Amino acid sequence: MAHSDQPLKEGHIHISAPHIYGSVIEALELTPNSATSFLNIGSGTGYLSCIVATILGPSSTNYGVEIHQEAVDHCRDSILMWKAESSSANSDANIEILHGNGLHIDSVQGESRMGLDRIYIGAAVEKSCLQKLASLLKPGGILVGPGM
């Protein structure tokens, strides 16, 4: 099953079908080795965050927000293993996974006060919430999510 193009889920641990990640990376229009800020709402396993960190390089900032503590723990462990087993460039990747609800991020406090360059929504959100999430972007930033 790991080599088929389908999502995998066990409890709150979920990874999307591989073609989804390709589409997301393309839509995010990432610039390699840049100081781009990235937010992954519904970061799940952290797989996408690691791909983005590999492309953007160590000068980027990379945040994940996940509502399920079980997924946060799995994600943090997976990222530590990825860093330990990958190239030295990836071991410097700046990825922080936070437990919480991405819909509660305040656009006037913390890192989001300056705006983010790229946001991916991997969690289920109501269409009415998209404007609030878009308010976290810098001018010219890109928001990508399922069905967008």
Secondary structure, 3 states (H helix, E strand, C coil): CCCCCCCEEECCEEECCHHHHHHHHHHHCCCCCCCCEEEEECCCCCHHHHHHHHHHCCCCEEEEEECCHHHHHHHHHHHHHHHHHCCHHHHCCCEEEEECCHHHCCCCCHHHHHCEEEEEECCCCCHHHHHHHHCCEEEEEEEECCCC
